[in-house]
Amino acid sequence: MLHLGVNIDHVATLRQARYAQMPGSPNAEPLILEAARECEAAGAHSITVHLRADRRHIVDADVFLLKKELRVKLNLEMGNTPEIVEIALRVRPDFVCLVPENRQEITTEGGLDVTAHASGLKETTSRLQANGTRVSFFVDPVLEHIRACAGCGADMVELHTGTFANASGKERDAEVERLSAAAELAHALGLQVNAGHGLTMRNVCDLFAVPHLAELNIGHHLVARAITTGLRESVREMLLVMGGYGG
């Protein structure tokens, strides 16, 4: 069964548009926990949030609240920086997904350069795992990086599907081949294979050719659809589509 992790960062983006300078305001909306509850009710298997260094959407209090109140698992996306690592060690999320972080980007674009940062990633991975958190690396489907993930002791990889999502025709077919090769290698190395970025109900079925997928992490599309369908229905519809994955 292919699992769905719902990224609710953009729920916080909407809240921060008005209430970023009013932390704790009783008028602050939408509420992060209410959004997470809607995803849970629809059948989501985990909730993903990205605690960025600049706190542009998710803030520390959101992460602690979700860890305390969620009935499903919490996946914390984060850069490998001392401040955020220390917060993760205090929160003890079920999963951490280590991602590159660029303050100029709107959302994470591209995977970690695992080979260039292997030493620091290995140390952080070991600390998080010793604290009870499973660790994933967000990577492009590059075989060298998959091998490096295993070398750093990661439990999982999350394959970056942004290039796939933005391609069509033969270019998309070629990206599916790259993703498939990366998934095959990761599985052979004992890594759980997740995927995410830019996935929608319009393109996700094309991803089903990739083997060994365990979980998809999807955010923007589901939150955007929620404006017209409601978040619970948006998540439910995606789960129905994902039910067609054969593995």
C-alpha positions as CSV (number, residue, x, y, z in Angstrom):
1,M,0.0,0.0,0.0
2,L,1.4,3.4,-1.0
3,H,1.3,5.8,1.9
4,L,0.5,9.5,1.7
5,G,2.3,12.2,3.8
6,V,0.6,15.6,3.6
7,N,2.7,18.7,3.8
8,I,0.8,21.5,5.4
9,D,3.4,24.2,5.2
10,H,1.2,26.3,3.0
11,V,-1.6,26.3,5.5
12,A,0.9,28.1,7.7
13,T,1.9,30.3,4.8
14,L,-1.7,31.6,4.7
15,R,-1.7,32.2,8.4
16,Q,1.6,34.1,8.4
17,A,0.4,36.3,5.6
18,R,-1.6,38.2,8.2
19,Y,-0.4,37.0,11.6
20,A,3.4,36.7,11.2
21,Q,3.9,39.7,13.5
22,M,1.2,38.5,16.0
23,P,2.4,35.2,17.3
24,G,-0.1,33.6,19.6
25,S,-3.0,35.9,18.5
26,P,-6.4,34.3,19.3
27,N,-7.5,35.5,15.8
28,A,-4.7,33.6,13.9
29,E,-6.1,31.4,11.2
30,P,-6.1,28.9,9.7
31,L,-5.1,26.6,12.6
32,I,-2.3,24.2,11.8
33,L,-3.7,21.5,14.1
34,E,-7.2,21.7,12.6
35,A,-5.6,21.2,9.1
36,A,-3.7,18.2,10.3
37,R,-6.8,16.8,11.9
38,E,-8.6,17.1,8.5
39,C,-5.8,15.2,6.8
40,E,-5.9,12.5,9.5
41,A,-9.7,12.1,9.1
42,A,-9.2,11.6,5.3
43,G,-6.7,8.8,5.9
44,A,-3.3,10.5,5.6
45,H,-0.5,8.4,7.0
46,S,1.7,11.2,8.2
47,I,1.9,15.0,8.4
48,T,4.9,16.8,7.0
49,V,6.1,20.3,8.0
50,H,9.3,22.1,7.1
51,L,10.8,24.2,9.9
52,R,12.9,26.7,8.0
53,A,15.7,28.8,9.4
54,D,13.7,32.0,8.6
55,R,10.4,30.6,10.0
56,R,8.6,31.8,6.9
57,H,5.6,29.5,7.5
58,I,6.0,26.8,10.1
59,V,7.2,28.0,13.5
60,D,8.6,26.1,16.5
61,A,5.4,26.1,18.4
62,D,3.6,24.4,15.4
63,V,6.1,21.5,15.5
64,F,5.8,20.9,19.2
65,L,2.0,21.1,19.1
66,L,1.8,18.6,16.2
67,K,4.1,16.1,17.9
68,K,2.0,16.3,21.0
69,E,-1.4,16.1,19.3
70,L,-1.1,14.1,16.1
71,R,-2.5,10.6,15.9
72,V,-0.4,9.8,12.8
73,K,3.3,10.2,12.4
74,L,5.1,13.5,12.1
75,N,7.7,14.1,9.4
76,L,9.9,17.1,10.0
77,E,11.7,18.5,6.9
78,M,14.8,20.5,7.9
79,G,18.2,21.8,6.9
80,N,21.2,20.3,8.6
81,T,21.9,23.3,10.8
82,P,22.9,23.3,14.5
83,E,19.8,25.2,15.6
84,I,17.3,23.1,13.8
85,V,19.0,19.9,14.7
86,E,18.7,20.8,18.4
87,I,15.0,21.5,18.0
88,A,14.5,18.1,16.2
89,L,16.3,16.4,19.1
90,R,13.8,18.0,21.5
91,V,10.7,17.3,19.4
92,R,11.7,13.7,18.5
93,P,9.5,13.5,15.4
94,D,8.9,10.1,13.9
95,F,10.8,11.0,10.8
96,V,13.2,13.7,9.7
97,C,13.8,14.5,6.1
98,L,17.1,16.4,5.6
99,V,16.8,18.9,2.7
100,P,18.9,21.6,1.2
101,E,17.7,25.1,2.2
102,N,18.1,28.3,0.2
103,R,16.5,31.4,1.7
104,Q,15.8,32.8,-1.7
105,E,13.7,29.9,-2.9
106,I,9.9,29.8,-2.4
107,T,10.0,26.0,-1.8
108,T,12.7,23.4,-1.8
109,E,14.1,23.1,-5.3
110,G,16.5,20.1,-5.9
111,G,18.0,17.5,-3.7
112,L,20.9,17.4,-1.3
113,D,24.4,17.1,-2.5
114,V,25.1,14.1,-0.2
115,T,28.6,13.4,-1.4
116,A,29.7,16.9,-0.7
117,H,28.3,17.0,2.8
118,A,28.6,13.4,3.8
119,S,30.5,14.0,7.0
120,G,28.0,16.4,8.5
121,L,25.0,14.5,7.3
122,K,26.4,11.2,8.8
123,E,26.9,12.9,12.2
124,T,23.4,14.4,12.2
125,T,21.8,11.1,11.1
126,S,23.5,9.2,13.9
127,R,22.3,11.7,16.5
128,L,18.7,11.7,15.3
129,Q,18.6,7.9,15.1
130,A,20.0,7.5,18.6
131,N,17.2,9.8,19.7
132,G,14.5,7.6,18.2
133,T,13.9,9.4,14.8
134,R,14.2,7.7,11.4
135,V,16.1,9.7,8.9
136,S,15.5,10.4,5.2
137,F,17.5,12.4,2.7
138,F,15.8,14.4,0.0
139,V,17.8,13.7,-3.2
140,D,17.7,13.9,-6.9
141,P,17.6,10.5,-8.7
142,V,21.4,10.3,-9.0
143,L,22.9,6.9,-8.3
144,E,26.0,8.4,-6.7
145,H,23.9,10.3,-4.2
146,I,21.8,7.1,-3.4
147,R,25.0,5.2,-2.6
148,A,26.1,8.1,-0.4
149,C,22.8,8.1,1.4
150,A,23.4,4.5,2.4
151,G,27.0,5.3,3.3
152,C,25.7,8.0,5.7
153,G,23.4,5.6,7.4
154,A,20.1,7.0,6.2
155,D,16.9,4.9,6.8
156,M,15.1,6.3,3.7
157,V,15.5,8.4,0.6
158,E,12.9,10.8,-0.7
159,L,13.4,11.1,-4.5
160,H,12.9,14.6,-5.8
161,T,10.2,14.5,-8.4
162,G,10.2,18.2,-9.4
163,T,11.9,17.5,-12.7
164,F,9.4,14.7,-13.4
165,A,6.5,17.0,-12.6
166,N,7.6,19.7,-14.9
167,A,8.4,17.5,-17.8
168,S,6.1,15.9,-20.5
169,G,6.4,13.4,-23.3
170,K,9.8,11.8,-23.8
171,E,11.4,14.1,-21.2
172,R,9.0,12.7,-18.6
173,D,9.6,9.2,-19.7
174,A,13.4,9.7,-19.3
175,E,12.9,11.1,-15.8
176,V,10.7,8.1,-14.9
177,E,13.6,5.9,-16.0
178,R,16.0,7.9,-13.8
179,L,13.7,7.7,-10.8
180,S,13.2,3.9,-11.4
181,A,16.9,3.3,-11.5
182,A,17.4,5.3,-8.3
183,A,14.5,3.5,-6.6
184,E,15.9,0.1,-7.6
185,L,19.3,0.9,-6.2
186,A,18.0,2.4,-3.0
187,H,15.8,-0.7,-2.4
188,A,18.8,-3.0,-3.0
189,L,20.8,-1.0,-0.5
190,G,18.0,-1.5,2.1
191,L,16.6,2.1,2.0
192,Q,12.9,2.9,2.1
193,V,12.0,4.7,-1.0
194,N,9.7,7.8,-0.8
195,A,9.1,10.5,-3.3
196,G,7.8,14.0,-3.5
197,H,7.7,17.5,-5.0
198,G,5.3,18.8,-7.6
199,L,3.0,15.8,-7.5
200,T,-0.7,16.3,-8.5
201,M,-3.6,14.1,-9.4
202,R,-2.8,14.9,-13.0
203,N,0.7,13.5,-13.0
204,V,1.0,11.0,-10.1
205,C,-0.2,8.1,-12.2
206,D,2.8,8.5,-14.5
207,L,5.0,8.0,-11.4
208,F,3.5,4.6,-10.8
209,A,6.0,3.0,-13.2
210,V,8.7,3.7,-10.5
211,P,9.1,0.5,-8.3
212,H,9.4,0.1,-4.5
213,L,7.7,3.4,-3.6
214,A,6.5,3.4,0.1
215,E,5.3,7.0,0.6
216,L,4.6,10.1,-1.4
217,N,4.8,13.5,0.3
218,I,2.4,16.0,-1.3
219,G,1.6,19.5,-0.1
220,H,0.9,22.4,-2.4
221,H,-1.5,20.6,-4.7
222,L,-3.6,19.3,-1.9
223,V,-3.8,22.7,-0.1
224,A,-4.6,24.5,-3.3
225,R,-7.4,22.1,-4.1
226,A,-8.7,22.5,-0.6
227,I,-9.8,26.0,-1.4
228,T,-12.6,24.6,-3.6
229,T,-13.0,21.0,-2.3
230,G,-12.0,21.2,1.4
231,L,-8.8,19.7,2.7
232,R,-10.4,16.4,3.8
233,E,-11.8,15.8,0.4
234,S,-8.6,16.8,-1.4
235,V,-6.6,14.3,0.6
236,R,-9.3,11.6,0.2
237,E,-9.3,12.0,-3.6
238,M,-5.5,11.7,-3.8
239,L,-5.6,8.6,-1.7
240,L,-8.1,7.1,-4.1
241,V,-5.8,7.8,-7.1
242,M,-2.8,6.4,-5.2
243,G,-4.7,3.2,-4.6
244,G,-3.8,2.3,-8.2
245,Y,-0.1,1.9,-7.4
246,G,1.1,-1.7,-7.8
247,G,4.5,-1.3,-6.3
